[in-house]
Amino acid sequence: MNQLPKLSGFHLQNDNWFAENVSLLDIANQFGTPCYVYSKKALTQAFMAYESACLRKDGTRRARVHFAMKSNSNLAILDVFAQLGAGFDLVSGGELERVIAAGVNPALCVFSGVGKSVQEITRALEVGVKCFNIESIPELSRINDIAGQLGLVAPISLRVNPDVDAKTHPYISTGLKDNKFGIAYESVLATYAAAKSMPNCNIVGIDCHIGSQILDIQPYLDALDRVLLLIEQLRDQGINIHHLDIGGGLGIDYGGDIAPDITLFANTLLNHIEKRGFGFLDVIFEPGRSLVGNAGVLLTRIEYLKPTDAKNFCVVDAAMNDLMRPAMYDAFHSIVPVVNKSLLAETYDVVGPVCESGDWLGKDRLLSVVSGDLLAILSAGAYGSTMSSNYNTRPRAAEVMVSDTSVHLIRERETVQSLFALEHLLPK
Ligand SMILES: *Cc1c(COP(=O)(O)O)cnc(C)c1O
């Protein structure tokens, strides 16, 4: 794969890469490296691609996008989507505090995740989230108990494990029987019956999420059919479902991937639901990667070129702590020089300074570069900054957002001192 992904927010112009109308070279000089750069235009276009399927011609809504914020939870990114009318899918109490800090109405948030704590549930009930996506009976009873103590009723949906194969990387496949996620398909009806008997739970929906970086629409249709069948069976039992949350997981082009068009994808699913006679349901999409993945790049500077007998290494100032996906999932990211030079190209492994052999960002890349040059690691907007760490006491990168000709710092680079500010020596 050495094709570049198609990007709407980044382009090459006169041998220089630009984010919208700002050169990445200028951004690196102003904000330093490593630095995440996002395009507001790309975020907006991806969101509107969903939105044009979610809205009917008469302006009424048949579905709503709830941005899966674990893919990128920077407040400025949340704000961009909130302004466009998004809801949010969150997976922790920390993420709940982020949406509140961004000024989002919690009633537009669904709360997913397999291990919700007492504190997280309490806070989510108090602020009034739209719905808890439930993953087990013990979680259901915990939520029922807490809601009872608070004198509140918890809106709930059960996350169904539809047992379909999304044919993606095993670490990001979540809809198979042996995944930790969701309620086993055969147990769903009984679990809804249990929920119905709980006085402080109110059944509002059903949900599923089958995996991530899914490039094929068929697994979604398979999952949909299995969930629609459940909705029918529930209706026969006197349990009415109001919303259907089909999760996220739509894949993006990292370079050579054929990803479905977002609007086509969303329309296909929504039309399928209507054709099967379920047009009365409110539908929820929970995309993460397909909204932000190709709206961000990671800028990094080459420290050294290191030829060895076996390989040439291109040692850069970004590392696995900044972008974990290659080390964690063996993921591919396209890497380009920020300024094209007419030099002899060499094949390099692009690696970071972290003391791990797993610390690589790209393997066998043909690059025309010298030390000191800048590289842009493409398609880094999703699961980049949010998965970053301080391993090797490395401050997390700065993050900026470009809108047309302006650049806004949306996260300052961490200081080294802040990394050990909460640590204490033993008493002497
Ligand atoms: C991670 C996650 C998503 C988003 O997945 P993407 O692949 O980023 O679209 C949506 N819903 C749930 C429950 C998730 O855990």
The ligand as an SDF file (V2000), in Angstrom:
LIG
                    3D

 15 15  0  0  0  0  0  0  0  0999 V2000
  -15.4600    2.7160   19.8960 C   0  0  0  0  0  0  0  0  0  0  0  0
  -16.9290    2.7210   19.8110 C   0  0  0  0  0  0  0  0  0  0  0  0
  -17.5730    3.3990   18.7810 C   0  0  0  0  0  0  0  0  0  0  0  0
  -16.8390    4.0990   17.6650 C   0  0  0  0  0  0  0  0  0  0  0  0
  -16.1120    3.2330   16.8530 O   0  0  0  0  0  0  0  0  0  0  0  0
  -15.4040    3.7970   15.5220 P   0  0  0  0  0  0  0  0  0  0  0  0
  -14.7840    2.6030   14.9330 O   0  0  0  0  0  0  0  0  0  0  0  0
  -14.4160    4.8160   15.9490 O   0  0  0  0  0  0  0  0  0  0  0  0
  -16.4670    4.3800   14.6730 O   0  0  0  0  0  0  0  0  0  0  0  0
  -18.9600    3.4250   18.7840 C   0  0  0  0  0  0  0  0  0  0  0  0
  -19.6700    2.8060   19.7620 N   0  0  0  0  0  0  0  0  0  0  0  0
  -19.0710    2.1460   20.7640 C   0  0  0  0  0  0  0  0  0  0  0  0
  -19.9070    1.4920   21.7930 C   0  0  0  0  0  0  0  0  0  0  0  0
  -17.6900    2.0650   20.8150 C   0  0  0  0  0  0  0  0  0  0  0  0
  -17.1160    1.3890   21.8040 O   0  0  0  0  0  0  0  0  0  0  0  0
  1  2  1  0
  2  3  1  0
  2 14  2  0
  3  4  1  0
  3 10  2  0
  4  5  1  0
  5  6  1  0
  6  7  2  0
  6  8  1  0
  6  9  1  0
 10 11  1  0
 11 12  2  0
 12 13  1  0
 12 14  1  0
 14 15  1  0
M  END
$$$$
